[in-house]
Amino acid sequence: MCWGFGPAHRSVMATCANMNGMDQRSIDLGDIGLSIAEAGVGQRPFLLLHGFTGAKEDFTDWLDPLAGAGWHAVAPDLRGHGASSKPTAEAAYSFEILAHDVLRLIDALGWGRLSLLGHSMGGMVAQLVAHEAPGRLDALVLMDTDHGPIEGLDPGLVDAAVSIVRTRGMGSLAEIMASRENPLDSPAHERLLADRPGYAEFEDRKFRATSPALFAAMAPTFAGTGDRLEELKSLPPSLPVLVIVGEQDGPLVGSSERMAAAIPGGSLAVIPDAGHSPQYENPEAWWKALSTFLAESVPPADA
């Protein structure tokens, strides 16, 4: 699937024009099933994790280009999102449970080692995976994420949102949020909404498809999660880690700077003219940063 949201995106995604390699399937993990999109089967493993109320479609535009660069690129819907299983109990959701799902998915794909990217909440999950199984990672990308509680979240507003979701569902919260300021708004995001027809609807579909139980369980944890900076400091110096952040992504810029400085093998890429989703807001700069890092960190087996 190559969306082509505007001229800059089309120029980066030109390699998609003659590619139909991406496929979708469900992976049975026993208690749940995860829907995945993938391309480049049999090449170097690379897993891309979306954020809170996101979906695999946050990265599907990039799977064929990654396959063209020699990667078996897989983007899953995490539990509670998209087309994956949505347990109805709030106790079925936590950062630790999501990280365990990721490790089980890696095993189900038959991967011994892999490179891993996590965006926003997916970046928090990726940090737990890296801490639990650093020996399985060839490279790690932490994208627009945090090492601890996110600054600026209003607990009262979070509690109100959770109450709405529990009693009236995700659709009601989506309608309320559409008329209010989004904490992830930035000039780059506003430009994206104005310049790329269909993007606002795309965001709305992902949000409404999210499990109410996941939202109710996970939303409060972003302000109360433990700080993982000391754990990140203990990652092996031999593990290449790229921290990516949009220059307009509020407090996550400072968090990203701290992570890049603390991680032994860490480096920082600040994407200009981008906010919380640089793969859409400045795709050319994002792709250059990511593809350069991956090429330098995990060369092909025959290189």
Secondary structure, DSSP 4 states (H G I P E B T S, - for coil): -----SHHHHHHGGGGTT----EEEEEE-SS-EEEEEEESTTSEEEEEE--TT--GGGTGGGHHHHHHTTEEEEEEPPTTSTTS---S-GGG--HHHHHHHHHHHHHHTT-SSEEEEEETHHHHHHHHHHHH-GGGEEEEEEES--SSSPTT--HHHHHHHHHHHHHH-HHHHHHHHHTS--TT--HHHHHHHHHSTTHHHHHHHHHHTS-HHHHHHHTTHHHHPPP-HHHHHTS-TTS-EEEEEETT-TTHHHHHHHHHHHSTTEEEEEETT--S-HHHHSHHHHHHHHHHHHHHHS--TT-
